[in-house]
Amino acid sequence: MWSTSRVFCFLVLPILNVEAFKLGDDGVCIAKISVPKTRIKYVTLNKWCGKKKCVVKRTERYKETAEKPVCCNGWEYFVDKDICSPICRTGCIGGQCVAPEVCHCDPSSVLDPSHKNTCIKSKCDYPCINSDCINNTCICHRGFTKYNTTHCHKCDSGYFLNDDFDCIPICNNPCSNGKCTAPDTCTCLDGYVQKDNITCDPICNCVNATCVAPNKCSCYEGYTHLNDSACAPKCDNCDGECVEPYVCKCKEGFSNFNGTCKANCDKCKHGECLNTGVCRENDADKNETGNNLRNNLCKTTVAAHVKSYYAKSKSQACPKKTDCDQNDLKEFKGKFNAKTQRCCFKKIQKYIEKETCCPGYEWKNEEKLCAPICTKGCVGGRCTAPDQCDCDRPLILKNFKCITPKCEPSCTNGQCIDDDKCECNPGYRSVNSTFCVKQCDLGYDNDPTTLICNPICDNRCVNGTCVAPNTCDCLGGYKKIDQYNCAPICSPSCKNGQCTAPNECSCFEGYKRENITSCAPICTSCDHGDCIAPNTCVCHDGYSKVNGTCTAVCNQPCTNGVCIEPNICSCNRGYIKDTENPFNCIPSCEPKCVNATCIFPNKCSCLNGYETTDNNYSCKPKCVGCINGDCVAPNKCRCHTGYILIDGNCKPYCEKNCTHGTCTAPNTCTCKNGYKQDDSDNYTCLAICDKPCVNSTCDSPNHCSCLDGYKKTEVESVCEPICLSCINGDCIAPEKCRCFDGYDSAGMDGKCSPVCTKPCINGQCTSPNTCSCTKGYENDKDDPSICYISCSGPCKNGKCTLEGKCVCNPDYKLENGTCIYRPLLCSSCKHSCVHDDCHCDNGTRCIVEAHTEVASSTTTAGLAGLEVTWISAAATVLLLLVLLAVVMQRIYNRRRKFENSKIEEGNHYGSVVYTVPDALINNKVNLDNVDEIEEAELAEDEDSREPLNSSAVQNNQV
């Protein structure tokens, strides 16, 4: 398949503007093309350059693979939209082409199994709710329970299905004043509070009452209303405090006698006990001082002394004191007591019955009565009985002290007689400890809320109001039928019912209210009919009775629905009307099916090429291996950003090729084994070498490639620089030589040459300060830097040059290895003389032949010859110096020219050719036309001097 795709891709490449495609678009594939490139490579030849093999630089051509987007196989390019679209060769009837040869049908349609390019509508004979229709049988979905032949349901645990096909929570115990909102969980109604899981109590603040509804109190039995939230106990004729129903607590000092509080008067003797607790004394019991002497007196038998008086009158004389009984005599007065009419008396003991103060009382002499004793005191009060202290109102006794009581709140219509205890004023009765209400007249009682005196009717006024004792007035809309009962008035009169309230009828059994005064018969089921009597129904036109129910009649059966009106179908739950057939209902799915067909209510069936998702309404396309992409249609994968479609799979795309790595994520390269990421380039992986590469780069794992100008050594990771000529030195960089000590690379060729402190003459500096003489030469023992050739003869009258040539002194000529005197005669050349100093025109000194006598001329000639010889020698030395300067200048120019040229092997000398004073270099090695002129001139000089020397010799001989 890849080969076909590749052919197709290469066919479309020339005609499509693929540069406009976006990587990752539908139907876009990647074609691989080859791009020619060049690179520099160094090659080591099997050829030696000096002591090392030669390395040359070459340009290498290679090809690199690149990627370009094109339309995949099965897709075609649309120029106007600039996209790749799938191709369905047979078309898609009723649908659309979503992938090559793949049709997608719109919702409510499915692909025809026999024609994969045609969409058709699916139908079932029966409506299936929460189930699938298989062979005209509804099969419940997984987790659902069959309800009937067409419906399946699913309720969670603790819920049940009601008639409306809804799941309702179950409360095993009915909710009191609440609503079952979750399994065994009740939610209270407004105005109620949770008591337990199933009970809600009304909210109110009741005193002596039960809360029967929100803010509504019902008094306990034996209690009556004070206000909306408080009730007080009931007591009949209680002059004290009603502490509980029909229990009256009398005030202090009072006792309950047959339900009435009366004052305690047990100790009130010989007087009248008033209801206020005061004992009123009788007048007969008062003495002249008005004090009651009988109260609190007790009879007792005591021994009494009876006085016996003797003197009866003033005339009688009183006896002497000694005449009286001394034991009984209390006093004796010797004179007559006019007051007692006695003068003396005698005690006679006698037992008599006597009244004395009772226990707990003491005699008060000032008041002349027995007063009670309060042993613990009675501060601010009156001790009215033994250890009984009475306080004057409004004081009360506390710790045997009379203090002012405190009532909170303050007493209403009464006086505070004890802490938080009131005594009602006359004509009032107690409601509670601090509140008193007016005592109503007979036949009236206080209203429990307003405390107003309302009349009392022995029997309840039915539909009326008690306006006077045992007198009722009817409410509006009612009429009186007896003393206590009023009946409602209905106008017009009730039909098929009883008037139970003004113009309100209660229907008879089998009837229901039609309006306020009329009742209609009840039929269990009489929809679309007339109920003419209880459970007697006559159907309307277009309806017929089925199982006692008037059922609409439709000319055609309602599919997935019921006939609710003549020729009108109502769709079953989950179905909607088919716009093309009023008697057909089609399933409805909410939300709408996506990439699927609604085959049952809220049941979607995925289209071909699609599969279910986590919900029941959406289907997603199926794709094989759509990783790093979104499957947007069957087998149609749309790659995520950074990915491209290759061979049907979304693969990561990197803008640059991964060098030594693989593109594993968008613009992310993962290096191969043995490579690591380049810090400066995310697309390049650098090879890892365990040993650092020296003068080389790590181009593959544990492999070093030498840099340009370097070559391998015995150590795999080390490369050494290449120098074509680096003798007598170390090659420290390509073509860069560092000379050894005693060597120098000052020359143009960059070679390391030995350095000699003194220049080598007729030899080469072959090692530091070591001269090697030219062949045929030998070192001077005194100066090793000079090489010379020994002359063959003694070279007398001359000088042996370094080249082994004997150079005769002036006016001498070499003959047979020795110098013979041969001066040059001026007669042999054109000459001129200045003061006997003659020279030929070529500058050679000459002598003038003298013509004298033999004897004298010999002496003169000898002297003249000697003078000429010295002059000739001086001229010769001067000429040699000039020639030496010329030769040195020529040699210097020649060496400069030689240093500027690139001669691989150097010159033939190996060092500079020098001359020394009084010596002329005559190198016998051919120097390419060097010094030819000098040699010619020297030969010419020698030739010109030969005649002179010969004649001089001859003259000397003469």
Beta strands, then each sheet from edge to edge (+ up, - down):
strand 1: 28-49
strand 2: 52-71
strand 3: 75-78
strand 4: 83-86
strand 5: 95-99
strand 6: 102-105
strand 7: 109-112
strand 8: 115-121
strand 9: 131-134
strand 10: 137-140
strand 11: 145-146
strand 12: 152-153
strand 13: 159-161
strand 14: 167-169
strand 15: 178-182
strand 16: 185-188
strand 17: 192-194
strand 18: 200-202
strand 19: 209-213
strand 20: 216-219
strand 21: 223-225
strand 22: 231-233
strand 23: 241-244
strand 24: 247-249
strand 25: 254-257
strand 26: 260-263
strand 27: 271-273
strand 28: 279-281
strand 29: 297-307
strand 30: 347-357
strand 31: 361-364
strand 32: 369-372
strand 33: 382-385
strand 34: 388-390
strand 35: 396-398
strand 36: 401-403
strand 37: 414-418
strand 38: 421-424
strand 39: 428-430
strand 40: 436-438
strand 41: 444-446
strand 42: 453-455
strand 43: 464-468
strand 44: 471-474
strand 45: 478-480
strand 46: 486-488
strand 47: 497-501
strand 48: 504-507
strand 49: 511-513
strand 50: 519-521
strand 51: 529-533
strand 52: 536-539
strand 53: 543-546
strand 54: 549-552
strand 55: 561-565
strand 56: 568-571
strand 57: 575-578
strand 58: 581-587
strand 59: 596-600
strand 60: 603-606
strand 61: 610-612
strand 62: 619-621
strand 63: 629-633
strand 64: 636-639
strand 65: 643-646
strand 66: 649-652
strand 67: 661-665
strand 68: 668-671
strand 69: 675-678
strand 70: 681-687
strand 71: 696-700
strand 72: 703-706
strand 73: 710-712
strand 74: 719-721
strand 75: 729-733
strand 76: 736-739
strand 77: 743-744
strand 78: 753-754
strand 79: 763-767
strand 80: 770-773
strand 81: 778-779
strand 82: 787-788
strand 83: 798-800
strand 84: 806-808
strand 85: 812-815
strand 86: 818-821
strand 87: 831-834
strand 88: 837-840
strand 89: 845-846
sheet 1: 1+ 2-
sheet 2: 3+ 4-
sheet 3: 5+ 6-
sheet 4: 7+ 8-
sheet 5: 9+ 10-
sheet 6: 11+ 12-
sheet 7: 13+ 14-
sheet 8: 15+ 16-
sheet 9: 17+ 18-
sheet 10: 19+ 20-
sheet 11: 21+ 22-
sheet 12: 23+ 24-
sheet 13: 25+ 26-
sheet 14: 27+ 28-
sheet 15: 29+ 30-
sheet 16: 31+ 32-
sheet 17: 33+ 34-
sheet 18: 35+ 36-
sheet 19: 37+ 38-
sheet 20: 39+ 40-
sheet 21: 41+ 42-
sheet 22: 43+ 44-
sheet 23: 45+ 46-
sheet 24: 47+ 48-
sheet 25: 49+ 50-
sheet 26: 51+ 52-
sheet 27: 53+ 54-
sheet 28: 55+ 56-
sheet 29: 57+ 58-
sheet 30: 59+ 60-
sheet 31: 61+ 62-
sheet 32: 63+ 64-
sheet 33: 65+ 66-
sheet 34: 67+ 68-
sheet 35: 69+ 70-
sheet 36: 71+ 72-
sheet 37: 73+ 74-
sheet 38: 75+ 76-
sheet 39: 77+ 78-
sheet 40: 79+ 80-
sheet 41: 81+ 82-
sheet 42: 83+ 84-
sheet 43: 85+ 86-
sheet 44: 87+ 88- 89+
end
